[in-house]
């Protein structure tokens, strides 16, 4: 008889917190420096990973939520004069 172990992973992009989104916006408008933004990234990523491993059972691996990937749609929407409100875009 063959024994099989099933393991769960969480992979892909996760929504950024409002605190992180606000910090990114403040950085882009030169209201905070890169070190302040990095601190928010670190805290937010730690919060996300702690949540994943504490509250979701049997997680074997997780990605970093792709927090540092640039969002191409918000700058484009802003340039076009569109209002971005929430995560539903498509």
Secondary structure, DSSP 8 states (H G I E B T S, - for coil): -------EEE-S-----HHHHHHHHHHHTTSS-HHHHHHHHHHHHHHHHHHHHHHSTTEEEE--TTTTS--HHHHHHHHTT----SS---
